[in-house]
Amino acid sequence: MRIFVVEDEGLIALMIEDMLEDLGCQVAGSVSSVSQALGWLAGGGEFDGALLDVNLGGEHVFPIAEALAARGAPFAFTTGYGEIPDPRFAGAPILGKPIRREALEGVLKGFGLEG
């Protein structure tokens, strides 16, 4: 399973990438801003699911979530704040930070990871 990671904190991104690889996933792409993510998607980036940090340097990730929803691509939010402040995405999975391996594995199974 190829996972697209959108996270602006370098150490957290590395931790997520390591956990994904430990769970048998491939990191399809890893970016740290809304503009980079939208560019990666527009450039034809291929993935099976995405993990989106809600707050990217003070900018909300919702334009990326909109683009993924329009494609029907599965995604989950990562956040240290708890709730997602946009009701359009109330049904999306949320991974609280710090991310626990078991919680990440559960989200990946929701994406279709067999394991």
Backbone bond lengths (Angstrom), bond angles and torsions (degrees), N, CA, C in turn:
res aa  C-N    CA-C-N  psi(-1)  N-CA   C-N-CA  omega(-1)  CA-C   N-CA-C  phi
1 M - - - 1.445 - - 1.526 108.48 -
2 R 1.317 115.55 131.41 1.466 122.10 -179.31 1.530 108.89 -99.81
3 I 1.341 116.11 123.61 1.452 121.21 -176.42 1.529 109.95 -116.43
4 F 1.315 115.60 132.31 1.459 124.49 176.45 1.534 106.99 -93.20
5 V 1.329 116.88 123.63 1.462 122.41 -176.93 1.526 109.51 -109.65
6 V 1.339 115.85 126.91 1.458 121.67 175.78 1.529 106.67 -121.07
7 E 1.335 115.69 105.58 1.470 122.41 -174.67 1.527 108.62 -151.97
8 D 1.329 116.85 129.70 1.462 119.93 -176.49 1.526 114.83 -91.41
9 E 1.316 118.52 -12.02 1.464 121.45 177.57 1.528 108.65 -95.38
10 G 1.321 116.37 115.03 1.456 121.78 -173.89 1.521 114.83 -54.92
11 L 1.329 117.21 -45.83 1.467 119.47 -178.48 1.521 111.75 -67.33
12 I 1.323 116.54 -37.25 1.471 119.50 177.85 1.519 109.95 -67.38
13 A 1.332 116.98 -40.86 1.468 120.45 177.66 1.523 110.24 -59.32
14 L 1.338 117.20 -44.53 1.470 120.48 178.94 1.522 111.45 -62.71
15 M 1.327 116.68 -40.62 1.464 120.94 179.01 1.533 110.36 -62.33
16 I 1.336 116.12 -45.88 1.462 120.62 179.10 1.528 110.10 -61.89
17 E 1.324 116.61 -45.66 1.466 120.58 -179.65 1.526 110.90 -60.79
18 D 1.338 117.34 -42.28 1.467 120.78 177.85 1.530 111.18 -62.10
19 M 1.339 116.70 -44.26 1.466 119.79 179.34 1.522 110.61 -63.18
20 L 1.329 116.74 -41.75 1.467 119.95 178.83 1.524 110.74 -60.07
21 E 1.324 116.57 -45.70 1.461 120.02 -179.65 1.524 110.69 -64.70
22 D 1.343 117.09 -39.35 1.469 120.33 176.93 1.526 111.65 -61.62
23 L 1.328 116.52 -29.10 1.461 121.40 -179.99 1.533 112.11 -89.47
24 G 1.333 116.54 7.46 1.457 120.61 176.02 1.515 114.67 87.07
25 C 1.319 117.50 13.98 1.463 121.14 179.72 1.527 110.62 -96.55
26 Q 1.307 114.12 163.76 1.460 122.12 174.61 1.528 107.21 -112.11
27 V 1.326 117.28 137.16 1.458 120.99 175.18 1.529 106.76 -81.40
28 A 1.322 116.06 109.97 1.465 121.48 -176.96 1.522 111.04 -72.33
29 G 1.322 115.84 -33.99 1.453 122.67 179.62 1.507 108.11 -170.95
30 S 1.322 116.07 153.95 1.454 120.64 178.89 1.519 107.81 -142.63
31 V 1.329 116.05 118.61 1.464 121.48 -177.78 1.522 109.24 -132.05
32 S 1.354 115.85 167.04 1.455 119.45 -173.30 1.523 114.62 -123.33
33 S 1.325 118.15 8.19 1.465 119.36 179.56 1.531 110.81 -146.34
34 V 1.318 114.65 162.17 1.462 120.40 177.79 1.521 110.11 -61.56
35 S 1.331 117.70 -45.64 1.469 120.03 -177.74 1.531 111.32 -64.06
36 Q 1.339 117.56 -40.26 1.464 119.76 177.63 1.524 110.94 -63.81
37 A 1.320 116.54 -41.86 1.468 120.41 -178.73 1.519 111.05 -65.15
38 L 1.319 116.71 -46.11 1.463 119.60 179.53 1.522 110.81 -63.85
39 G 1.322 117.29 -37.24 1.463 121.35 176.52 1.515 111.68 -64.86
40 W 1.344 116.33 -41.96 1.464 121.02 179.04 1.525 109.98 -62.44
41 L 1.328 116.22 -44.51 1.465 120.11 178.61 1.522 111.16 -64.19
42 A 1.341 117.23 -44.47 1.464 121.11 -179.43 1.522 111.45 -64.44
43 G 1.340 116.23 -28.32 1.459 121.04 179.61 1.516 113.57 -79.79
44 G 1.323 116.83 2.78 1.456 120.20 175.49 1.514 115.03 91.20
45 G 1.325 116.46 20.76 1.461 119.32 178.06 1.524 111.48 -54.12
46 E 1.322 116.66 132.76 1.464 121.66 -177.98 1.525 109.88 -103.79
47 F 1.330 115.75 134.19 1.459 121.00 -176.68 1.516 108.86 -159.67
48 D 1.333 115.18 165.86 1.462 121.27 179.16 1.523 112.60 -109.41
49 G 1.326 116.79 -15.13 1.455 122.52 179.25 1.511 108.60 -172.18
50 A 1.331 116.15 166.10 1.465 120.01 -176.91 1.519 111.03 -138.19
51 L 1.324 115.03 148.13 1.461 123.14 173.49 1.517 107.24 -115.77
52 L 1.324 116.49 121.61 1.463 122.04 -172.22 1.524 111.43 -118.89
53 D 1.321 117.24 117.17 1.456 121.65 171.47 1.524 107.32 -68.53
54 V 1.324 117.67 129.04 1.466 121.42 -175.18 1.524 112.09 -63.46
55 N 1.329 117.01 -40.55 1.461 121.46 -174.85 1.525 109.20 -115.14
56 L 1.323 116.07 112.21 1.460 122.09 -179.92 1.526 108.84 -109.13
57 G 1.315 116.50 91.04 1.460 120.43 179.74 1.515 112.81 59.43
58 G 1.320 117.68 37.88 1.454 122.00 -179.98 1.521 114.07 90.60
59 E 1.305 118.14 -4.45 1.471 122.45 179.66 1.529 108.94 -108.02
60 H 1.329 116.02 130.98 1.469 119.36 178.09 1.520 110.99 -71.80
61 V 1.319 115.36 149.82 1.452 124.26 -175.64 1.534 112.35 -85.78
62 F 1.303 118.30 2.89 1.463 121.24 -170.98 1.531 115.27 -60.24
63 P 1.348 121.22 -31.84 1.474 117.84 174.73 1.531 112.76 -60.68
64 I 1.323 116.72 -32.71 1.467 120.20 177.27 1.524 109.59 -71.20
65 A 1.324 116.46 -43.90 1.465 120.32 177.98 1.528 110.45 -59.16
66 E 1.329 117.23 -40.22 1.474 120.91 177.34 1.524 110.65 -60.51
67 A 1.337 116.41 -45.26 1.474 120.38 -179.31 1.524 110.75 -63.72
68 L 1.331 116.68 -40.48 1.467 119.74 179.51 1.528 111.06 -68.48
69 A 1.324 116.83 -42.24 1.466 120.73 178.87 1.529 110.30 -61.47
70 A 1.329 117.00 -39.51 1.469 120.67 179.31 1.525 111.47 -62.91
71 R 1.320 117.28 -29.28 1.466 122.19 178.52 1.526 112.16 -87.08
72 G 1.321 116.61 -11.62 1.455 120.38 -174.79 1.516 112.53 75.81
73 A 1.331 116.55 21.91 1.468 121.37 -178.28 1.527 110.16 -86.61
74 P 1.321 117.75 135.94 1.464 120.24 179.22 1.527 111.40 -72.01
75 F 1.330 115.32 142.84 1.459 120.43 176.87 1.516 109.33 -151.71
76 A 1.328 114.03 159.65 1.462 121.67 175.01 1.517 107.58 -134.53
77 F 1.312 115.47 150.71 1.456 120.99 176.57 1.519 109.63 -93.00
78 T 1.328 116.38 146.72 1.454 122.19 169.79 1.529 106.57 -116.47
79 T 1.320 116.14 136.28 1.459 118.79 -177.20 1.520 111.36 -161.45
80 G 1.299 114.58 151.91 1.449 120.75 172.47 1.509 111.99 -99.09
81 Y 1.336 116.59 1.63 1.466 121.94 -174.21 1.522 114.50 -97.83
82 G 1.323 118.13 -17.58 1.462 119.89 179.43 1.506 112.76 102.50
83 E 1.315 117.74 -89.55 1.465 121.56 -175.01 1.527 111.78 -86.15
84 I 1.318 115.03 157.44 1.461 122.21 175.64 1.525 107.38 -95.06
85 P 1.346 117.83 121.92 1.457 120.16 -173.69 1.528 115.17 -80.07
86 D 1.312 118.11 20.79 1.461 121.26 179.14 1.526 108.14 -129.31
87 P 1.325 117.90 110.81 1.464 120.45 -174.60 1.534 114.14 -62.76
88 R 1.320 118.62 -19.35 1.471 120.25 178.44 1.518 112.01 -61.04
89 F 1.335 116.76 -24.61 1.455 120.58 -174.83 1.521 112.00 -115.62
90 A 1.316 116.11 25.19 1.468 121.10 -176.67 1.527 112.19 -60.62
91 G 1.317 118.70 -26.31 1.457 121.33 -178.22 1.516 114.65 -88.38
92 A 1.325 117.43 -5.43 1.467 120.40 -178.10 1.527 110.83 -73.39
93 P 1.320 117.13 144.29 1.468 119.38 176.38 1.529 110.97 -62.12
94 I 1.327 115.33 148.71 1.462 121.60 178.54 1.525 108.28 -125.67
95 L 1.322 115.90 127.41 1.457 122.21 173.22 1.525 107.39 -104.66
96 G 1.315 116.60 115.67 1.454 120.08 177.44 1.520 110.60 -75.11
97 K 1.317 114.74 146.56 1.466 120.30 175.82 1.517 108.48 -96.57
98 P 1.322 117.84 138.96 1.464 126.02 0.43 1.522 111.53 -70.02
99 I 1.319 114.70 143.70 1.463 121.00 -176.26 1.524 109.66 -77.42
100 R 1.313 114.44 127.48 1.467 120.74 176.15 1.528 109.02 -90.99
101 R 1.304 115.42 141.46 1.464 121.60 -178.67 1.531 111.28 -55.71
102 E 1.348 116.93 -43.74 1.465 120.84 -178.26 1.527 111.11 -62.57
103 A 1.333 116.73 -39.36 1.465 120.56 179.02 1.526 110.70 -67.40
104 L 1.333 116.62 -41.59 1.459 120.65 177.74 1.525 110.44 -62.89
105 E 1.321 116.44 -42.86 1.462 120.04 178.97 1.527 111.11 -61.36
106 G 1.328 117.12 -38.73 1.455 121.04 177.71 1.531 112.04 -63.06
107 V 1.333 116.26 -42.15 1.470 119.93 177.89 1.530 110.12 -64.86
108 L 1.320 116.83 -42.82 1.469 119.96 179.66 1.526 111.59 -62.64
109 K 1.325 116.71 -37.37 1.473 119.20 176.24 1.531 109.86 -63.31
110 G 1.326 116.76 -36.51 1.462 120.53 175.37 1.514 112.04 -64.05
111 F 1.338 116.40 -28.72 1.467 121.87 176.49 1.526 111.28 -77.22
112 G 1.348 117.02 -15.32 1.455 120.42 -179.77 1.512 114.78 113.66
113 L 1.356 118.23 8.71 1.460 120.56 178.80 1.519 109.18 -68.40
114 E 1.311 115.54 127.50 1.459 120.83 174.90 1.516 107.13 -90.77
115 G 1.320 116.47 138.58 1.436 115.39 179.02 1.456 114.65 -177.54
